Amino acid sequence: MAAYNIEGYVEEALESLLSQPYIDAMRIVVVDDGSRDETYAAARAIVERDGGVHIELLRQENRGLSAARNTGMAAVRTPYVGFLDGDDIYLEGFAEAVMPILATREWDLVEYNVKIIDDAGRELDEIDIVDTVTTGGHPVNRTTLQQFANGFHTFAWARIYRSDLFDEAPFPVDRHYEDMAVVPSTYLRARNVYRIPKPLIGYRRRFGSITQCASVRDVQDLRVNGREALARCDGGEMDDYWLTVFDKLFHRACHVCARVDRGSFKPASEMLAAMAVDHRKARAKLAERSGREVGELKPFDLNVRADRSIHFLKGILKKVLRRSLDHHQRERRPGTSNQLSG
């Protein structure tokens, strides 16, 4: 669990695990990434209440989500690992659904659906990563990989992984959309996957989180991810997989470009155009190397501008609705001691 400035959420996140059956078979590593609020104190209070039995609490200078996850990964000693952001929760039934599958040591990946929740834990929506048709165990073959690439649900926290699927320090430090850089390669290394068609994790959608903002930096980092995907295309049988990954990254970059502020739109658009050039060069290289003809990207400029207009109209509506709402960061729960912040 990577945690940064989430004093009002981290206790609930930890309790969502500690309350699960099979907790004695789990080890929780919490990495406080240099929080400036009471996040560390709140986590330490839960550790002390638990007697230090299940939780290892680490602290480092602020270096970002990827660095915090890498620190946590270095402390993992279990055969399987999962990721929980400090403002999210595991849902009731998580352990009963997952732990018996992991106990067989047969599966490299276990994935499940996601419930989107608000500050109060109320359900807003669901993300269906697994449907009833693809439930159960499957080999990771070209069909499975293409299904993953087509859906492109790359949330690191939507799966449990065999720990040795990861390289040392796998998450690229100081890069946004780091999950999109890591999960496609990790999926490719797996031999098999077990799919559970029910939501087992609650993803918190809260005002002001990093996923609610958009910047030129986001488009730039998506371009880096895209170039890495294109570099995997070598005229072999996995080209379709990596070309689909690039296509999904490009569409995400279009989505982000449409949502940057007015002053950032021109440089974001230029970065998007550079990403299209990357694709054109990769197409030419594949045609020269293997005679492979790859379709051009569809025109995107007008679609981005139309998406941008719709986004700003929605923004005006949200501003009207927000006038009577308080969007401050959720505070630490009343009654929790704040004497532990040393």
C-alpha angles and dihedrals in degrees: 000000000000112000130189127164095334101124091147095054112032096081092053090047092053093044090053086064100036090054093057123101114247088039090139088065091056133079118200120207114193119191115195104205098210096293116194095205133055096291094114092046092049092050092046090053089058091046091053092047089051090049092236090284101126107014133071110193118202129182130201140163114277109279103146138262097297094052091047091051091048090052089051092047090054088058095050114114099163126098091240133041135193132183127229121180111224095246095049130079140212111240127234109278095032096118095041089054099042110030099064089052092050091046090067090061085214101113130070095194134025115189134181144171128280133231115208110218137182129228092284094048094254115150115253101169144326133244110214107209091157125042128195091257095060098038120131132027125340137169114246100245134142092285093050092045093050090050089054093046092048092052093035097192095163100169105141090210094058092077145045113226137200100252096230091062087082130078119226109286092000100177115085107240119234094013127120119221088032092159089063089054095051113029099061091055092043091050089052091056095054121100095204145357135213115210126205114195098211135081111262101164132053114220111203117225105197134168115262098016118141091254090060093060131071130203144165086257089063092055090046092053092046087054090053090051090048093051090051090052092049090048088062091062106099104153091273135122094275095060092098090055095051094042089054090049089053091048091054092047091050093051089049089051089052089051092050094045089056090057105048119109120270095261092053099047097089097051090042090052090049090052089050090051089051089053089055089052089053088056093048091052091048090051091053092048093050091048090051095044102042108001088250112157112210120191119246121251112265116250107279110173097085092043091053091050092048090048089049093053091051090047093054092048089053089048092057090051092049091051089055092049093046096058092091096037131090112225100179119133110276109261127230112279117272115256095033112123116248093193093096101073098107 
